[in-house]
Amino acid sequence: MTTYDGVVIGAGHNGLTTAAYLSRAGLKIAVLEKNAQIGGGTSTHEPTLPGYRFNYHANFFMGFRHSPVIRDLELWRYGFSYIEPPVQQAACFRDGTCVVIHKDLDKTCASLARFSKRDAETFRELHHLYARKMRPLWTSLSFNAPLPIDQLRDRLSGSEGKEFLSHAQHDLFSVVRKHFDDDRIRTLFTSYMHVITTESVPGAGIVFPLIFANVMEFTLPIGGAVSLPLALQRIVEDGGGAVITNADVREIVVKGGRATGVKLASGETIEGRRLVASAIDTPATMRMAGRDLFPEDVRTKLDNWHWGNHSLVTLHLALKNAPVYCSRAFDPDIDKAFNVFFGMDDIDEVRSCFDECAAGKFPDVLMGNGACNSAFDPTYAPDGGHSAFWWPFAPYAIGGDPTEWDRKKGEYTQRLLEVWREYASNLDDENVRARFLYTPLDVERHNANMVRGAVRMGAYIPSQLGINRPHPILSGTRTPVEGLYICGSGVGNGGGANAAPGYIAANAVVDDLGLTRTWTPVPAPEWRD
């Protein structure tokens, strides 16, 4: 038996964040990863040709510069850095037009005004309110355990707080229609809202202000998404801990009602004297610890966890030259855009895509977003080459059978490439050196906790948002089992590359064990006009 102060299951960025903070608080932590390499949803690979690097999951670290993790853990000292491209987003349409979002507010509004002057002014007003004035509130909401709705209402008084909460009466389509008039601009923001795998159901509109606040805050990790978990690993090891790969945890050992360690598939037991934290999905965590240790309503909720109606299928291309989009004649700034949407020309097509995903059909409308990372960071490709990808939405199981992805992989690869070629003029066979399709089934194979291709470990629907993620008694990362914490993307504020669940869990452990912090916690959320 190997003994540590604590054991963390899963070496994705959330599990490693918890471990890194606890290392800074003086604990010796072991992080156990089932796969041969760390990273989970923040992993980087070379599936096409040597030197062409692709982020399989997290690519656009939305608003990451506002995360306390960077400052608290001094990530720059351990090899993590990022860039913020000046031209942030764009949406291309088949008629050759495009909408472009810059970091420069005036340039963004000028692009929007070509379609609707009113929408441009609305964007300016929303940016001032949500991206600037209320930014401290979003940081507090993100990096504190979610509050019950009545407590949240008490803390968010005044007209602006009420305006934020009023979004809860909308779905994703109605919330975008509430703010914008022009169909192209509505199409961009509806697609943008879906990128975080939010389902368009009543109540989902509550995410709009938080998502909108980051529309000009996309960052690209230099050297690949894996640079974040690698930096966190160095912090854990610097504190005397260990990050162990090929360590398949099968059981959370519970003695006397307290989590005391884990048992591996090899039969080895690793003891966590003071805590065990799980960064894998909560249903699996419950099964590993023992279902009977959780209340019946928690068991029911986790047994019926909604993984999502849609996943992502990614076409990775190793190129000679970066994609050239046809819309450059309309706005040459699209050549500099980081996150590019295409495939949808109106909201009806957006709706059609998600309806077909929910029905388990390969969508007639292939739509999504992507980037050419090497155009901003040359480490993503060798000299004389470029790495580009496109994330269209797709169902996990086509016709009820996920293995359909394997049988028709070549056909689906070609169909995606043909749609991409409608928007980019230079993706001919001479430019495309290699291609690789990463399917929803591959998502699950690579990350067992992304069940049914759930890239955020569970759909964003009202019953799985805020304090309901995954359940009110679990959303603060504590569990009914003493010494057992959950810190993965399936808990409150989880699902993106923001490290919030890992941060919240670390603070809970420090409070429970009476440890000394080397950081100042993010203040609790509160807002008064």
Summary of the structure (lengths in Angstrom):
residues: 529
radius of gyration: 22.3
end to end distance: 56.0
largest distance: 69.3
contacts: 1975
relative contact order: 0.20
helix: 41%
strand: 21%
